[in-house]
Amino acid sequence: MDSVYKKIEVVGTSTVSVTDAINTAVRKAATTVKNIGWFEVVESRGRIQDGAVSQYQVTLKIGFKLDE
């Protein structure tokens, strides 16, 4: 059976790690978007404060299957 998918772009943030920023973004998107199937990391960046990393920011494309 053929399917159609859509991608959205979101940015997750975390003070802990890049992985935590990804998990935050996916977890939040899953509360409002059905049928999430994958993600792609588009960009990673962070905030520096007082010479140290203070926040990780990760831009993701999240793919989901459209309802039939």
N, C-alpha and C positions, 0 to 999 in steps of 0.2 A: 504494500500500500504506500503510495506517495504521501509525503508530508511537507509542510511548509514551516519554516523556522523564522524567528525574528531575533535581532540582537539589540540590546540596550547598553548604554554606557553609564557606569556609576564610578564613584570614587570612595574608597574605604580609607579610613584613617585609624591609627593606633599609636599609642606611646610605647608599646611593647616591641613590635616587630612587623616586618613586611607580611609575614604569614598571618599574623593576627589582623592586619588591615584587610587582607583578602577575605579572611573568614568573616569579619565584620560586615563587609560589603555583600557577600553572598547570603549571609544570614538575614540581613535586612531586606534584600531584594526578594528573598523567598517568602517573606511575609505578605508581599503584595503582587507577586508575579507567579503564575502557575506554570508548571511543566518545565522548570529550569533544568537544563541538561549539561551545560558546560560553561567555562569562562576562559577568557584570554587576558593575559596581562598586557596592557597597551603601553603603560608608562609607570615608572616608579620614581618617586622623589621624596623629599623630606624637608623638615624644618630644622634649622640649627639655632640653638639658643645657648649663649655663653660658651661657645666652642664645642658643644656636644649635640648629638642628635636628640631632638625633643619630640619629634613626631614623624611617623612614616605615613606616606600617602601613596596609594596605589590605584591607578585607573584601570578598570576592567571592562571588557565587553562580555555581557552575560547572554547566552543563547537559550531560547526556550521554544518549544513546539507550540504552534498555534492550534487552538481547538479545531476539531473537524466539523 
